């Protein structure tokens, strides 16, 4: 591991430095270069997961991995010493890989037809030379059922679809961050609602239902302020010092395909930063992170390559400012602020 300080010649010109408290439309790989060095206390983001969302169309796995690696490395100059980059991401559960053997399952309990492989073999012995269609007629089942029972090819995704496997993604994030001197400091698990629509095979295989994602904490060496008073005592014991966070998913992704709940960035912001510090989200999406930064008196920068999402995040920030103003007004009226 080797920290790489940005040469003076690589610093952005003063006029090109991104102003804070704004949402920007553009490619993170370009705009991150324009953030003031050492200014970000927390960068919390959740990138595309390479699972076929509309904003991922046409992107190959190699392009996606290269993009993530570049974004991670571009954080080292802009994170302040002692600050954090936290990435929320999930493993790819159905990663297409035609080079591996098919997962073969023989599940008697899930078979809707009482025809076993032994029954087919018995009919074949009694009818030498019969093909699968003839055997199927004798047994009163489809040719596909005969094929499945003979070959044990009740495979996930169907017999003509490419084989799939689970692909761990945290490893190449860790490698990229380590190369620029930002070691993996911690990891936590966000337990969400079970993603039933993405786990249709759960009833006839040994695969678990998808119900958690990872939170990887990367640290830039320096003095880190550890202040338990940022949280209430019960908050520290319930989640501040806990490795597993149980937070319900967003109930409706109506204006964005992949939103996370406000409680997720809210915890990150309160756990790792103080009021007035700068929070970055370079895949800002619907603006959940930046809106929570506003509500908790932090500065922010948001970036998104989709113009419609940059506009959506801007509206979320405007609403958050209204919420904060209303809160301050109520506190002033009650003499509690």
HELIX and SHEET records of a PDB file:
HELIX    1   1 UNK A    8  UNK A   10  5                                   3    
HELIX    2   2 UNK A   14  UNK A   16  5                                   3    
HELIX    3   3 UNK A   28  UNK A   31  1                                   4    
HELIX    4   4 UNK A   32  UNK A   34  5                                   3    
HELIX    5   5 UNK A   54  UNK A   56  5                                   3    
HELIX    6   6 UNK A   61  UNK A   73  1                                  13    
HELIX    7   7 UNK A  108  UNK A  110  5                                   3    
HELIX    8   8 UNK A  117  UNK A  126  1                                  10    
HELIX    9   9 UNK A  132  UNK A  139  1                                   8    
HELIX   10  10 UNK A  143  UNK A  151  1                                   9    
HELIX   11  11 UNK A  170  UNK A  179  1                                  10    
HELIX   12  12 UNK A  196  UNK A  198  5                                   3    
HELIX   13  13 UNK A  228  UNK A  230  5                                   3    
HELIX   14  14 UNK A  233  UNK A  235  1                                   3    
HELIX   15  15 UNK A  236  UNK A  240  3                                   5    
HELIX   16  16 UNK A  262  UNK A  272  1                                  11    
HELIX   17  17 UNK A  288  UNK A  295  1                                   8    
HELIX   18  18 UNK A  307  UNK A  333  1                                  27    
SHEET    1   A 8 UNK A  22  UNK A  25  0                                        
SHEET    2   A 8 UNK A 299  UNK A 304  1                                        
SHEET    3   A 8 UNK A 278  UNK A 281  1                                        
SHEET    4   A 8 UNK A  40  UNK A  45  1                                        
SHEET    5   A 8 UNK A  79  UNK A  89  1                                        
SHEET    6   A 8 UNK A 212  UNK A 219 -1                                        
SHEET    7   A 8 UNK A 184  UNK A 191 -1                                        
SHEET    8   A 8 UNK A 244  UNK A 246  1                                        
SHEET    1   B 2 UNK A  92  UNK A  96  0                                        
SHEET    2   B 2 UNK A 164  UNK A 167 -1                                        
END                                                                             
